[in-house]
């Protein structure tokens, strides 16, 4: 998954303000207690970060898939 696709999924699911706050400030235990931004900067695949966000925020299964799934 490309970073732009990740950003579009976050925007669509959470909106601009909440999405920006989540990716910058919310630590995900499943990603080593890193924020999504930190995880991606550390080389984590954005697809894995998106999946972790979906689990953490109970995104319905029909909206969990990215464009390449």
Helices and strands as residue ranges (DSSP letters): H 3-14, H 16-25, E 27-28, G 29-31, E 34-35, H 36-41, H 46-56, G 61-63
